[in-house]
Amino acid sequence: MSPDLVTCSGPVRSAAEINRAIRALWSHPQVPLTDGQRAEYWRLCAELARVERGGVTAA
């Protein structure tokens, strides 16, 4: 995973807020994501993983 995807910037959002943002990316289940939306999806997934871990990082 690229370091850019795991870098945290800005305030921490709740898992529910991040999940809402992920769901909002899809206008319809059968419509594929654009490249920009796909990049945002992966960024949101990395943010969600950090929130679920409680911000714990490996040494």
All heavy atoms as TSV, in Angstrom:
chain	resi	resn	atom	element	x	y	z
A	1	MET	N	N	0.853	-1.166	0.000
A	1	MET	CA	C	0.000	0.000	0.000
A	1	MET	C	C	0.893	1.222	0.000
A	1	MET	O	O	1.885	1.289	0.690
A	1	MET	CB	C	-0.914	-0.029	1.228
A	1	MET	CG	C	-1.877	1.126	1.264
A	1	MET	SD	S	-3.020	1.072	2.664
A	1	MET	CE	C	-3.947	-0.382	2.287
A	2	SER	N	N	0.532	2.219	-0.773
A	2	SER	CA	C	1.355	3.410	-0.879
A	2	SER	C	C	1.288	4.228	0.404
A	2	SER	O	O	0.256	4.281	1.054
A	2	SER	CB	C	0.888	4.222	-2.085
A	2	SER	OG	O	0.329	5.431	-1.730
A	3	PRO	N	N	2.380	4.896	0.759
A	3	PRO	CA	C	2.381	5.713	1.975
A	3	PRO	C	C	1.323	6.807	1.936
A	3	PRO	O	O	0.802	7.212	2.950
A	3	PRO	CB	C	3.781	6.313	2.013
A	3	PRO	CG	C	4.603	5.450	1.139
A	3	PRO	CD	C	3.667	4.857	0.120
A	4	ASP	N	N	0.980	7.307	0.741
A	4	ASP	CA	C	-0.022	8.351	0.627
A	4	ASP	C	C	-1.384	7.883	1.122
A	4	ASP	O	O	-2.168	8.670	1.617
A	4	ASP	CB	C	-0.170	8.812	-0.828
A	4	ASP	CG	C	1.074	9.523	-1.322
A	4	ASP	OD1	O	1.843	10.027	-0.477
A	4	ASP	OD2	O	1.278	9.569	-2.534
A	5	LEU	N	N	-1.685	6.589	0.960
A	5	LEU	CA	C	-2.982	6.082	1.362
A	5	LEU	C	C	-3.122	5.930	2.863
A	5	LEU	O	O	-4.234	5.903	3.375
A	5	LEU	CB	C	-3.256	4.733	0.691
A	5	LEU	CG	C	-3.471	4.781	-0.817
A	5	LEU	CD1	C	-3.657	3.375	-1.350
A	5	LEU	CD2	C	-4.657	5.635	-1.181
A	6	VAL	N	N	-2.031	5.843	3.580
A	6	VAL	CA	C	-2.125	5.644	5.018
A	6	VAL	C	C	-1.771	6.894	5.810
A	6	VAL	O	O	-1.804	6.883	7.019
A	6	VAL	CB	C	-1.246	4.460	5.489
A	6	VAL	CG1	C	-1.785	3.157	4.967
A	6	VAL	CG2	C	0.188	4.653	5.087
A	7	THR	N	N	-1.455	7.980	5.134
A	7	THR	CA	C	-1.156	9.221	5.812
A	7	THR	C	C	-2.457	9.855	6.270
A	7	THR	O	O	-3.380	10.012	5.501
A	7	THR	CB	C	-0.404	10.194	4.877
A	7	THR	OG1	O	0.763	9.551	4.420
A	7	THR	CG2	C	-0.057	11.478	5.590
A	8	CYS	N	N	-2.529	10.206	7.532
A	8	CYS	CA	C	-3.732	10.793	8.095
A	8	CYS	C	C	-3.599	12.307	8.071
A	8	CYS	O	O	-2.611	12.854	8.523
A	8	CYS	CB	C	-3.948	10.294	9.524
A	8	CYS	SG	S	-5.477	10.894	10.233
A	9	SER	N	N	-4.587	12.988	7.515
A	9	SER	CA	C	-4.595	14.436	7.559
A	9	SER	C	C	-5.993	14.892	7.911
A	9	SER	O	O	-6.976	14.300	7.494
A	9	SER	CB	C	-4.168	15.011	6.210
A	9	SER	OG	O	-5.071	14.612	5.211
A	10	GLY	N	N	-6.071	15.945	8.674
A	10	GLY	CA	C	-7.357	16.494	9.052
A	10	GLY	C	C	-7.964	15.782	10.236
A	10	GLY	O	O	-7.370	14.884	10.820
A	11	PRO	N	N	-9.187	16.209	10.613
A	11	PRO	CA	C	-9.852	15.610	11.772
A	11	PRO	C	C	-10.266	14.173	11.502
A	11	PRO	O	O	-10.498	13.781	10.365
A	11	PRO	CB	C	-11.078	16.503	11.971
A	11	PRO	CG	C	-11.300	17.150	10.648
A	11	PRO	CD	C	-9.962	17.251	9.987
A	12	VAL	N	N	-10.347	13.398	12.569
A	12	VAL	CA	C	-10.733	12.002	12.466
A	12	VAL	C	C	-12.255	11.921	12.393
A	12	VAL	O	O	-12.955	12.518	13.203
A	12	VAL	CB	C	-10.212	11.203	13.671
A	12	VAL	CG1	C	-10.692	9.769	13.626
A	12	VAL	CG2	C	-8.697	11.257	13.726
A	13	ARG	N	N	-12.755	11.180	11.396
A	13	ARG	CA	C	-14.192	10.977	11.256
A	13	ARG	C	C	-14.566	9.637	11.853
A	13	ARG	O	O	-13.732	8.750	11.992
A	13	ARG	CB	C	-14.590	10.972	9.777
A	13	ARG	CG	C	-14.340	12.286	9.094
A	13	ARG	CD	C	-14.900	12.308	7.717
A	13	ARG	NE	N	-14.044	11.591	6.784
A	13	ARG	CZ	C	-14.319	11.462	5.492
A	13	ARG	NH1	N	-15.410	11.978	4.992
A	13	ARG	NH2	N	-13.494	10.817	4.707
A	14	SER	N	N	-15.840	9.479	12.169
A	14	SER	CA	C	-16.318	8.206	12.703
A	14	SER	C	C	-16.426	7.191	11.568
A	14	SER	O	O	-16.501	7.550	10.384
A	14	SER	CB	C	-17.687	8.381	13.362
A	14	SER	OG	O	-18.681	8.604	12.377
A	15	ALA	N	N	-16.463	5.910	11.947
A	15	ALA	CA	C	-16.626	4.846	10.958
A	15	ALA	C	C	-17.944	5.028	10.199
A	15	ALA	O	O	-17.998	4.801	8.987
A	15	ALA	CB	C	-16.575	3.482	11.643
A	16	ALA	N	N	-18.988	5.464	10.885
A	16	ALA	CA	C	-20.290	5.673	10.232
A	16	ALA	C	C	-20.193	6.764	9.166
A	16	ALA	O	O	-20.753	6.626	8.074
A	16	ALA	CB	C	-21.347	6.030	11.268
A	17	GLU	N	N	-19.474	7.842	9.458
A	17	GLU	CA	C	-19.306	8.925	8.484
A	17	GLU	C	C	-18.533	8.438	7.258
A	17	GLU	O	O	-18.880	8.762	6.120
A	17	GLU	CB	C	-18.562	10.095	9.108
A	17	GLU	CG	C	-19.354	10.853	10.145
A	17	GLU	CD	C	-18.506	11.902	10.836
A	17	GLU	OE1	O	-17.445	11.558	11.395
A	17	GLU	OE2	O	-18.926	13.069	10.800
A	18	ILE	N	N	-17.494	7.663	7.500
A	18	ILE	CA	C	-16.681	7.149	6.392
A	18	ILE	C	C	-17.501	6.175	5.557
A	18	ILE	O	O	-17.457	6.212	4.326
A	18	ILE	CB	C	-15.394	6.495	6.923
A	18	ILE	CG1	C	-14.557	7.539	7.673
A	18	ILE	CG2	C	-14.588	5.883	5.781
A	18	ILE	CD1	C	-13.438	6.951	8.510
A	19	ASN	N	N	-18.265	5.311	6.214
A	19	ASN	CA	C	-19.124	4.378	5.477
A	19	ASN	C	C	-20.134	5.119	4.615
A	19	ASN	O	O	-20.406	4.720	3.477
A	19	ASN	CB	C	-19.845	3.428	6.436
A	19	ASN	CG	C	-18.979	2.266	6.834
A	19	ASN	OD1	O	-18.244	1.730	6.025
A	19	ASN	ND2	N	-19.059	1.871	8.095
A	20	ARG	N	N	-20.704	6.212	5.123
A	20	ARG	CA	C	-21.647	7.006	4.333
A	20	ARG	C	C	-20.952	7.571	3.101
A	20	ARG	O	O	-21.510	7.567	2.003
A	20	ARG	CB	C	-22.246	8.134	5.169
A	20	ARG	CG	C	-23.409	7.699	6.029
A	20	ARG	CD	C	-24.174	8.872	6.608
A	20	ARG	NE	N	-23.394	9.660	7.556
A	20	ARG	CZ	C	-23.247	9.363	8.839
A	20	ARG	NH1	N	-23.831	8.296	9.350
A	20	ARG	NH2	N	-22.526	10.131	9.625
A	21	ALA	N	N	-19.720	8.046	3.270
A	21	ALA	CA	C	-18.966	8.589	2.141
A	21	ALA	C	C	-18.670	7.505	1.108
A	21	ALA	O	O	-18.753	7.751	-0.104
A	21	ALA	CB	C	-17.666	9.229	2.635
A	22	ILE	N	N	-18.344	6.302	1.570
A	22	ILE	CA	C	-18.086	5.189	0.651
A	22	ILE	C	C	-19.352	4.847	-0.131
A	22	ILE	O	O	-19.329	4.712	-1.353
A	22	ILE	CB	C	-17.553	3.961	1.411
A	22	ILE	CG1	C	-16.124	4.230	1.911
A	22	ILE	CG2	C	-17.590	2.711	0.529
A	22	ILE	CD1	C	-15.581	3.181	2.867
A	23	ARG	N	N	-20.485	4.729	0.576
A	23	ARG	CA	C	-21.747	4.401	-0.105
A	23	ARG	C	C	-22.166	5.485	-1.089
A	23	ARG	O	O	-22.751	5.204	-2.129
A	23	ARG	CB	C	-22.853	4.158	0.920
A	23	ARG	CG	C	-22.712	2.826	1.639
A	23	ARG	CD	C	-23.953	2.495	2.441
A	23	ARG	NE	N	-24.276	3.504	3.437
A	23	ARG	CZ	C	-23.793	3.538	4.678
A	23	ARG	NH1	N	-22.968	2.607	5.087
A	23	ARG	NH2	N	-24.147	4.497	5.509
A	24	ALA	N	N	-21.850	6.733	-0.783
A	24	ALA	CA	C	-22.229	7.857	-1.640
A	24	ALA	C	C	-21.479	7.862	-2.970
A	24	ALA	O	O	-21.915	8.528	-3.919
A	24	ALA	CB	C	-22.005	9.169	-0.906
A	25	LEU	N	N	-20.379	7.131	-3.062
A	25	LEU	CA	C	-19.618	7.091	-4.308
A	25	LEU	C	C	-20.387	6.431	-5.448
A	25	LEU	O	O	-20.173	6.738	-6.613
A	25	LEU	CB	C	-18.287	6.359	-4.107
A	25	LEU	CG	C	-17.230	7.100	-3.300
A	25	LEU	CD1	C	-16.043	6.191	-3.050
A	25	LEU	CD2	C	-16.800	8.365	-4.012
A	26	TRP	N	N	-21.265	5.498	-5.119
A	26	TRP	CA	C	-21.983	4.763	-6.151
A	26	TRP	C	C	-23.352	5.365	-6.396
A	26	TRP	O	O	-24.204	5.375	-5.515
A	26	TRP	CB	C	-22.155	3.293	-5.752
A	26	TRP	CG	C	-20.940	2.486	-6.029
A	26	TRP	CD1	C	-20.605	1.918	-7.209
A	26	TRP	CD2	C	-19.899	2.169	-5.108
A	26	TRP	NE1	N	-19.400	1.255	-7.080
A	26	TRP	CE2	C	-18.947	1.403	-5.790
A	26	TRP	CE3	C	-19.674	2.468	-3.764
A	26	TRP	CZ2	C	-17.803	0.918	-5.193
A	26	TRP	CZ3	C	-18.527	2.006	-3.169
A	26	TRP	CH2	C	-17.609	1.240	-3.886
A	27	SER	N	N	-23.591	5.848	-7.636
A	27	SER	CA	C	-24.907	6.373	-7.977
A	27	SER	C	C	-25.881	5.225	-8.214
A	27	SER	O	O	-27.076	5.365	-7.988
A	27	SER	CB	C	-24.819	7.251	-9.224
A	27	SER	OG	O	-24.306	6.513	-10.317
A	28	HIS	N	N	-25.359	4.094	-8.654
A	28	HIS	CA	C	-26.164	2.901	-8.920
A	28	HIS	C	C	-25.227	1.701	-8.835
A	28	HIS	O	O	-24.087	1.771	-9.287
A	28	HIS	CB	C	-26.794	2.997	-10.312
A	28	HIS	CG	C	-27.757	1.907	-10.590
A	28	HIS	ND1	N	-27.372	0.678	-11.056
A	28	HIS	CD2	C	-29.102	1.862	-10.463
A	28	HIS	CE1	C	-28.442	-0.086	-11.209
A	28	HIS	NE2	N	-29.508	0.613	-10.847
A	29	PRO	N	N	-25.698	0.569	-8.283
A	29	PRO	CA	C	-24.808	-0.595	-8.095
A	29	PRO	C	C	-24.148	-1.105	-9.374
A	29	PRO	O	O	-23.073	-1.686	-9.300
A	29	PRO	CB	C	-25.726	-1.661	-7.512
A	29	PRO	CG	C	-26.888	-0.932	-6.960
A	29	PRO	CD	C	-27.019	0.336	-7.744
A	30	GLN	N	N	-24.764	-0.888	-10.510
A	30	GLN	CA	C	-24.196	-1.416	-11.752
A	30	GLN	C	C	-23.343	-0.406	-12.511
A	30	GLN	O	O	-22.805	-0.724	-13.567
A	30	GLN	CB	C	-25.312	-1.933	-12.655
A	30	GLN	CG	C	-26.019	-3.137	-12.059
A	30	GLN	CD	C	-27.140	-3.649	-12.940
A	30	GLN	OE1	O	-27.649	-2.946	-13.797
A	30	GLN	NE2	N	-27.521	-4.891	-12.717
A	31	VAL	N	N	-23.202	0.804	-11.981
A	31	VAL	CA	C	-22.394	1.828	-12.628
A	31	VAL	C	C	-20.982	1.770	-12.055
A	31	VAL	O	O	-20.793	1.911	-10.844
A	31	VAL	CB	C	-22.999	3.239	-12.393
A	31	VAL	CG1	C	-22.098	4.314	-12.975
A	31	VAL	CG2	C	-24.397	3.322	-12.984
A	32	PRO	N	N	-19.977	1.531	-12.912
A	32	PRO	CA	C	-18.602	1.442	-12.399
A	32	PRO	C	C	-18.093	2.803	-11.931
A	32	PRO	O	O	-18.539	3.851	-12.394
A	32	PRO	CB	C	-17.796	0.952	-13.607
A	32	PRO	CG	C	-18.605	1.318	-14.797
A	32	PRO	CD	C	-20.041	1.346	-14.359
A	33	LEU	N	N	-17.153	2.765	-11.005
A	33	LEU	CA	C	-16.536	3.989	-10.500
A	33	LEU	C	C	-15.562	4.558	-11.529
A	33	LEU	O	O	-14.914	3.821	-12.266
A	33	LEU	CB	C	-15.775	3.707	-9.205
A	33	LEU	CG	C	-16.586	3.233	-8.007
A	33	LEU	CD1	C	-15.655	2.913	-6.848
A	33	LEU	CD2	C	-17.619	4.251	-7.604
A	34	THR	N	N	-15.459	5.879	-11.543
A	34	THR	CA	C	-14.440	6.522	-12.367
A	34	THR	C	C	-13.088	6.314	-11.687
A	34	THR	O	O	-13.023	5.889	-10.524
A	34	THR	CB	C	-14.709	8.032	-12.492
A	34	THR	OG1	O	-14.571	8.633	-11.201
A	34	THR	CG2	C	-16.098	8.314	-13.068
A	35	ASP	N	N	-12.022	6.656	-12.379
A	35	ASP	CA	C	-10.689	6.537	-11.771
A	35	ASP	C	C	-10.584	7.400	-10.514
A	35	ASP	O	O	-10.025	6.975	-9.499
A	35	ASP	CB	C	-9.598	6.931	-12.767
A	35	ASP	CG	C	-9.422	5.917	-13.876
A	35	ASP	OD1	O	-9.877	4.766	-13.718
A	35	ASP	OD2	O	-8.831	6.279	-14.914
A	36	GLY	N	N	-11.126	8.602	-10.558
A	36	GLY	CA	C	-11.096	9.489	-9.402
A	36	GLY	C	C	-11.901	8.938	-8.236
A	36	GLY	O	O	-11.481	9.014	-7.081
A	37	GLN	N	N	-13.072	8.376	-8.534
A	37	GLN	CA	C	-13.901	7.777	-7.489
A	37	GLN	C	C	-13.221	6.556	-6.889
A	37	GLN	O	O	-13.294	6.328	-5.689
A	37	GLN	CB	C	-15.271	7.388	-8.043
A	37	GLN	CG	C	-16.160	8.559	-8.357
A	37	GLN	CD	C	-17.392	8.138	-9.130
A	37	GLN	OE1	O	-17.314	7.285	-10.033
A	37	GLN	NE2	N	-18.522	8.727	-8.792
A	38	ARG	N	N	-12.557	5.781	-7.734
A	38	ARG	CA	C	-11.856	4.594	-7.248
A	38	ARG	C	C	-10.716	5.003	-6.311
A	38	ARG	O	O	-10.517	4.397	-5.255
A	38	ARG	CB	C	-11.318	3.787	-8.429
A	38	ARG	CG	C	-10.876	2.397	-8.056
A	38	ARG	CD	C	-10.513	1.534	-9.260
A	38	ARG	NE	N	-11.633	1.402	-10.184
A	38	ARG	CZ	C	-11.691	1.967	-11.390
A	38	ARG	NH1	N	-10.690	2.676	-11.844
A	38	ARG	NH2	N	-12.749	1.790	-12.146
A	39	ALA	N	N	-9.998	6.060	-6.650
A	39	ALA	CA	C	-8.923	6.558	-5.784
A	39	ALA	C	C	-9.506	7.030	-4.449
A	39	ALA	O	O	-8.940	6.761	-3.385
A	39	ALA	CB	C	-8.171	7.695	-6.475
A	40	GLU	N	N	-10.636	7.727	-4.499
A	40	GLU	CA	C	-11.289	8.182	-3.272
A	40	GLU	C	C	-11.769	6.996	-2.442
A	40	GLU	O	O	-11.652	6.994	-1.215
A	40	GLU	CB	C	-12.475	9.096	-3.627
A	40	GLU	CG	C	-13.285	9.560	-2.437
A	40	GLU	CD	C	-12.549	10.523	-1.517
A	40	GLU	OE1	O	-11.400	10.886	-1.766
A	40	GLU	OE2	O	-13.159	10.914	-0.499
A	41	TYR	N	N	-12.285	5.963	-3.107
A	41	TYR	CA	C	-12.735	4.752	-2.414
A	41	TYR	C	C	-11.583	4.134	-1.617
A	41	TYR	O	O	-11.733	3.822	-0.443
A	41	TYR	CB	C	-13.289	3.745	-3.424
A	41	TYR	CG	C	-13.538	2.383	-2.831
A	41	TYR	CD1	C	-14.676	2.141	-2.074
A	41	TYR	CD2	C	-12.636	1.342	-3.018
A	41	TYR	CE1	C	-14.899	0.894	-1.507
A	41	TYR	CE2	C	-12.852	0.098	-2.466
A	41	TYR	CZ	C	-13.982	-0.127	-1.715
A	41	TYR	OH	O	-14.199	-1.355	-1.143
A	42	TRP	N	N	-10.415	3.980	-2.254
A	42	TRP	CA	C	-9.274	3.371	-1.570
A	42	TRP	C	C	-8.769	4.256	-0.437
A	42	TRP	O	O	-8.351	3.773	0.614
A	42	TRP	CB	C	-8.158	3.030	-2.553
A	42	TRP	CG	C	-8.539	1.864	-3.397
A	42	TRP	CD1	C	-8.775	1.865	-4.740
A	42	TRP	CD2	C	-8.788	0.523	-2.957
A	42	TRP	NE1	N	-9.148	0.614	-5.147
A	42	TRP	CE2	C	-9.167	-0.241	-4.078
A	42	TRP	CE3	C	-8.731	-0.113	-1.725
A	42	TRP	CZ2	C	-9.471	-1.591	-3.996
A	42	TRP	CZ3	C	-9.044	-1.464	-1.644
A	42	TRP	CH2	C	-9.408	-2.182	-2.778
A	43	ARG	N	N	-8.819	5.591	-0.622
A	43	ARG	CA	C	-8.426	6.503	0.445
A	43	ARG	C	C	-9.373	6.355	1.635
A	43	ARG	O	O	-8.935	6.293	2.790
A	43	ARG	CB	C	-8.428	7.954	-0.058
A	43	ARG	CG	C	-7.818	8.933	0.933
A	43	ARG	CD	C	-8.083	10.373	0.552
A	43	ARG	NE	N	-9.500	10.701	0.611
A	43	ARG	CZ	C	-10.201	10.852	1.744
A	43	ARG	NH1	N	-9.619	10.677	2.907
A	43	ARG	NH2	N	-11.480	11.158	1.715
A	44	LEU	N	N	-10.671	6.270	1.348
A	44	LEU	CA	C	-11.663	6.093	2.410
A	44	LEU	C	C	-11.493	4.741	3.112
A	44	LEU	O	O	-11.643	4.659	4.341
A	44	LEU	CB	C	-13.080	6.223	1.849
A	44	LEU	CG	C	-13.497	7.640	1.433
A	44	LEU	CD1	C	-14.759	7.591	0.585
A	44	LEU	CD2	C	-13.670	8.524	2.644
A	45	CYS	N	N	-11.170	3.696	2.359
A	45	CYS	CA	C	-10.946	2.379	2.966
A	45	CYS	C	C	-9.758	2.421	3.925
A	45	CYS	O	O	-9.811	1.844	5.017
A	45	CYS	CB	C	-10.713	1.321	1.889
A	45	CYS	SG	S	-12.210	0.846	1.012
A	46	ALA	N	N	-8.695	3.110	3.535
A	46	ALA	CA	C	-7.522	3.241	4.408
A	46	ALA	C	C	-7.884	4.040	5.660
A	46	ALA	O	O	-7.474	3.685	6.769
A	46	ALA	CB	C	-6.378	3.920	3.651
A	47	GLU	N	N	-8.675	5.101	5.491
A	47	GLU	CA	C	-9.108	5.893	6.640
A	47	GLU	C	C	-9.981	5.054	7.575
A	47	GLU	O	O	-9.818	5.099	8.801
A	47	GLU	CB	C	-9.884	7.122	6.158
A	47	GLU	CG	C	-10.308	8.049	7.265
A	47	GLU	CD	C	-11.085	9.260	6.782
A	47	GLU	OE1	O	-11.209	9.473	5.549
A	47	GLU	OE2	O	-11.576	10.007	7.632
A	48	LEU	N	N	-10.886	4.263	7.003
A	48	LEU	CA	C	-11.756	3.400	7.798
A	48	LEU	C	C	-10.935	2.373	8.576
A	48	LEU	O	O	-11.187	2.125	9.755
A	48	LEU	CB	C	-12.775	2.700	6.901
A	48	LEU	CG	C	-13.784	1.791	7.594
A	48	LEU	CD1	C	-14.620	2.557	8.606
A	48	LEU	CD2	C	-14.679	1.129	6.552
A	49	ALA	N	N	-9.936	1.805	7.934
A	49	ALA	CA	C	-9.078	0.828	8.613
A	49	ALA	C	C	-8.369	1.472	9.800
A	49	ALA	O	O	-8.261	0.864	10.871
A	49	ALA	CB	C	-8.060	0.247	7.636
A	50	ARG	N	N	-7.887	2.712	9.637
A	50	ARG	CA	C	-7.228	3.406	10.755
A	50	ARG	C	C	-8.199	3.636	11.900
A	50	ARG	O	O	-7.854	3.436	13.065
A	50	ARG	CB	C	-6.663	4.755	10.290
A	50	ARG	CG	C	-5.364	4.668	9.541
A	50	ARG	CD	C	-4.726	6.026	9.378
A	50	ARG	NE	N	-5.611	7.025	8.809
A	50	ARG	CZ	C	-5.819	7.215	7.519
A	50	ARG	NH1	N	-5.213	6.446	6.637
A	50	ARG	NH2	N	-6.637	8.159	7.103
A	51	VAL	N	N	-9.426	4.048	11.574
A	51	VAL	CA	C	-10.432	4.291	12.608
A	51	VAL	C	C	-10.778	3.000	13.335
A	51	VAL	O	O	-10.870	2.972	14.559
A	51	VAL	CB	C	-11.704	4.934	11.992
A	51	VAL	CG1	C	-12.858	4.926	12.973
A	51	VAL	CG2	C	-11.407	6.347	11.516
A	52	GLU	N	N	-10.935	1.917	12.574
A	52	GLU	CA	C	-11.277	0.640	13.182
A	52	GLU	C	C	-10.157	0.112	14.069
A	52	GLU	O	O	-10.410	-0.576	15.052
A	52	GLU	CB	C	-11.653	-0.380	12.115
A	52	GLU	CG	C	-12.988	-0.066	11.464
A	52	GLU	CD	C	-13.321	-0.988	10.324
A	52	GLU	OE1	O	-12.409	-1.617	9.738
A	52	GLU	OE2	O	-14.518	-1.057	9.974
A	53	ARG	N	N	-8.909	0.401	13.733
A	53	ARG	CA	C	-7.766	-0.007	14.551
A	53	ARG	C	C	-7.549	0.937	15.712
A	53	ARG	O	O	-6.711	0.680	16.571
A	53	ARG	CB	C	-6.479	-0.027	13.716
A	53	ARG	CG	C	-6.346	-1.153	12.753
A	53	ARG	CD	C	-4.925	-1.226	12.211
A	53	ARG	NE	N	-4.360	0.047	11.841
A	53	ARG	CZ	C	-4.319	0.558	10.607
A	53	ARG	NH1	N	-4.852	-0.113	9.614
A	53	ARG	NH2	N	-3.773	1.724	10.379
A	54	GLY	N	N	-8.226	2.059	15.711
A	54	GLY	CA	C	-8.023	3.043	16.761
A	54	GLY	C	C	-6.763	3.851	16.583
A	54	GLY	O	O	-6.192	4.360	17.531
A	55	GLY	N	N	-6.296	3.958	15.328
A	55	GLY	CA	C	-5.107	4.746	15.060
A	55	GLY	C	C	-3.807	4.036	15.378
A	55	GLY	O	O	-2.755	4.636	15.352
A	56	VAL	N	N	-3.844	2.746	15.694
A	56	VAL	CA	C	-2.639	1.984	16.022
A	56	VAL	C	C	-1.852	1.741	14.733
A	56	VAL	O	O	-2.398	1.341	13.726
A	56	VAL	CB	C	-2.997	0.631	16.674
A	56	VAL	CG1	C	-1.746	-0.194	16.906
A	56	VAL	CG2	C	-3.750	0.856	17.958
A	57	THR	N	N	-0.556	2.010	14.776
A	57	THR	CA	C	0.310	1.762	13.624
A	57	THR	C	C	1.431	0.824	14.023
A	57	THR	O	O	1.877	0.808	15.172
A	57	THR	CB	C	0.911	3.061	13.077
A	57	THR	OG1	O	1.633	3.695	14.116
A	57	THR	CG2	C	-0.162	3.994	12.558
A	58	ALA	N	N	1.894	0.042	13.060
A	58	ALA	CA	C	3.001	-0.884	13.306
A	58	ALA	C	C	4.301	-0.113	13.388
A	58	ALA	O	O	4.498	0.874	12.702
A	58	ALA	CB	C	3.068	-1.916	12.194
A	59	ALA	N	N	5.212	-0.584	14.228
A	59	ALA	CA	C	6.515	0.071	14.378
A	59	ALA	C	C	7.434	-0.320	13.249
A	59	ALA	O	O	7.334	-1.310	12.629
A	59	ALA	CB	C	7.146	-0.326	15.706
